[in-house]
Every structure is written in C-alpha cells, then in structure tokens.
Amino acid sequence: MAKWKFAKAIEENEEFKINGVNVWNHYWHCVDQKVEVVEPQKGNTYYFREYEIQADDKKINFVAGEFINSKIGIYLKDEELF
C-alpha cells in the first residue's frame, strides 16, 4: 500500500507542480480510491481521493481534497517531487 505524505495546502488554482507539471493545467482522473490522510496542523483525519494526471509522457498520481478551511490538501508518494 502506498504511503502518502503531506506536501502542501494550497488555494484552488494556486500553482502547484509535481515533477515540473502544474496540476491545475491537466484533467484530474479519479482513481476511485479513498485514502486516509492526516492534516498536519491539527492532526484531523480526512478521506481524500487519489487522482492521476497525464502530462506528455508522464503519469502523475497524487491525493487531494478540501480541508475545513477551504484549502486543498495535496499528498504525494515518497518518490514524487514538487
């Protein structure tokens, strides 16, 4: 099972790059998998979905969802770069 780590909390449409690719410039295909994640500041548990985007020859997976404060929490696997 993949280990997802908190990367950043962003505003909707705020630029966020994974492996040099801005996630907002691509369609987010839902992998249809809910992932349990922990919000780093208060330790709240959330169930966010895993998404996949295609960019050129890259396939990028990440977990994202909305926190209570309307920020989008982004979680990445250990090997992903941002």
C-alpha positions in Angstrom: 0.0 0.0 0.0 1.3 3.4 -0.9 2.5 5.8 1.8 1.2 9.3 1.2 2.9 12.3 2.8 1.6 15.8 3.1 3.1 18.1 0.6 1.2 21.4 0.8 -2.1 23.1 1.5 -3.0 25.4 -1.4 -5.8 27.7 -2.6 -7.8 26.4 -5.6 -6.0 27.2 -8.8 -2.8 28.2 -6.9 0.1 26.8 -9.0 1.4 23.5 -7.6 3.9 21.5 -9.6 4.7 17.8 -9.3 7.7 16.7 -11.3 7.6 20.1 -13.0 3.9 19.8 -14.0 1.3 22.2 -12.7 -1.6 20.0 -11.6 -4.2 22.7 -12.5 -3.3 22.6 -16.2 -4.5 19.0 -16.6 -7.6 16.9 -16.1 -7.7 15.1 -12.8 -8.8 11.5 -13.4 -10.2 10.0 -10.2 -8.5 6.6 -9.5 -11.6 5.8 -7.4 -9.7 5.1 -4.3 -10.2 6.9 -1.0 -7.0 7.4 1.0 -6.9 8.1 4.8 -4.6 11.1 5.4 -3.8 13.3 8.4 -3.9 17.1 8.3 -0.6 18.1 9.7 -1.5 21.2 11.8 -4.4 19.8 13.9 -4.0 16.1 13.2 -7.5 15.7 11.9 -8.2 12.6 9.7 -9.6 13.0 6.3 -10.5 10.6 3.5 -9.4 12.1 0.2 -9.3 10.6 -3.3 -6.4 9.6 -5.4 -6.0 11.3 -8.7 -3.9 10.8 -11.8 -2.9 13.3 -14.5 -1.3 12.6 -17.8 1.3 15.2 -19.0 3.3 14.5 -22.1 4.9 11.1 -21.3 4.4 11.4 -17.5 1.7 9.8 -15.4 1.4 11.5 -12.1 -0.6 10.3 -9.1 -1.4 12.3 -6.0 -4.1 12.5 -3.3 -6.1 15.7 -2.9 -9.1 17.0 -1.0 -10.5 20.1 0.7 -9.7 20.8 4.3 -12.2 22.6 6.6 -10.6 26.0 5.9 -11.2 25.6 2.1 -7.6 24.9 1.4 -6.8 21.9 -0.9 -4.5 19.4 0.8 -2.0 17.7 -1.6 -0.4 14.4 -0.6 2.4 12.7 -2.6 4.2 9.4 -2.6 7.8 9.4 -1.3 9.2 9.3 -4.8 7.3 12.2 -6.3 9.0 15.6 -6.5 7.4 19.0 -6.3 
